[in-house]
Amino acid sequence: MEKTTSYPKWDAPYFTGKKIEKIYCFPWCTEKFHPENTIRFQSRANAEQAGYRPCRKCCSTLPIGAWTDKQSELTLVVPKEFSFNENMKYLSKEPNECLFYCKNHRIYRAIPIEAETPVVEIRSDQDNMLHIRFLGTTMPSCKWIRAEVARYVRDWFDLDTDLRPFYDLAKSDALLQRAVTTFSGLRNIGIPDLFEAICWGIIGQQINLPFAYTLKRRLVKAFGRSIECDDETYWIFPSPHDIAALTIEDLKRLQMTGKKCEYLIGVAQLMVEGKITKEQLGNCGDYKKAENMLVKIRGIGPWTANYVLMRCLRMPSAFPIDDVGLHNAIKYLQGTPQKPTKAEIVKLSATWTNWEAYATFYLWRFLY
Ligand SMILES: [Zn+2]
């Protein structure tokens, strides 16, 4: 499941890990290494799969060539297959979104990193860069936190994935051909926080999208936290701790069904107990194993599992094949009176191997 990356040449040739501390460093880090406490990793992904965290001194969390730190502003290099415009269109489609907002072709949101909550403005000046500016007094004083902010944005916009093989594949695919021409440069905008991704999947079950956004907003405003910055309020999704301690009655007040309240509290408790983490899912090494782990949890069926693997874990083969929106998009593109059957979708998607998540994300865009 190794993903192709757009910037290997800018990254370190290998990473040095400290076994006891479980941190990984660039080879040039000035930390002291004892040979018996040292392990070498071929890639950042290998180090993180082994449970190692990036070093706060050398900021190994990002390839050095992928970002520039000007303290009050960070710049991220974007691949050629990136259109700020297409991604903005996607992000600004939902007026009821409560975790970020778009204004004047810029995106605003709070990005909590440990004890700090920087608020950022993201823009692009058509220079193949994303610019991340810290607002008010929220600029993190430590470089490693700024690096984590850059990494969050890079992850949010899925800048790591090389879309060229997907575009090549789409050239000869009846459905995807039109999708990639219409939405060229669109990225699978993610939900990097696992708890938020699972909650969003559960909240959205069996209700329409506008009501799902309303429930999310109620949940965030009732149990999340907020930060004031430049006369605006920025909301942060509740943590598993915030939700694990609630009763079903607390959540029912938001007008969620009793079942959904149970599911959300159950997932929060599992996460607080460390029984489900993004690392564990990522470390399964296999998309089917990760799906199996998720569907064992109450409230998570195959649709929600695949949705989470697609939007949070970014597993390229994740495929919410039962998704009504996907069915409607295919029906629209084919101009047929009926929605396709599952067998038909299986046939249509036979050549999408390893790009099912991207295919779904692109096809969804036809619904708007
Ligand atoms: Zn280091």
Boltz pocket constraint, residues with backbone or C-beta under 6 A from the ligand:
constraints:
  - pocket:
      binder: B
      contacts: [[A, 24], [A, 25], [A, 26], [A, 29], [A, 30], [A, 31], [A, 55], [A, 56], [A, 57], [A, 58], [A, 59], [A, 60]]
      max_distance: 6.0
